[in-house]
Every structure is written in structure tokens, then in C-alpha cells.
């Protein structure tokens, strides 16, 4: 099973010089109910940084 599934990309909030973007997504982690999630992602969405906020 994939660790996460992005159901909806809401938008990019900022982008750093190295190409990583802080994004708001509607995402499911490890098969759980999807939540709104703010964190940094690389361009391919294969790597991610720490979560800034997760809320329902």
C-alpha cells in the first residue's frame, strides 16, 4: 500500500529556491480518512517535509 494518496491539490502557498513547494492538499495517510494538509513537497511529490498543520 502506498503511504499516502493526494485526493486533491488545493494550491501552492510558496516555493523555495531549491524547487520545493509548500502546498495545501487533501490527502490520506496510510489508508486513513483524508485531511487537509500543509507541508513542503518536491516537484514530483515523491519526497516531503514536515507537516505544518493538519486539520479536518
JOKAUR-V469590 format. One record per helix or strand of 2 or more residues. SS is the DSSP state (H for helix, E for strand). FROM is the first residue (numbers start at 0). TO is the last residue. If there is no record, write none. Layout:
SS_FROM_TO, SS_FROM_TO
This chain:
E_3_14, E_20_28, E_34_40, E_47_54
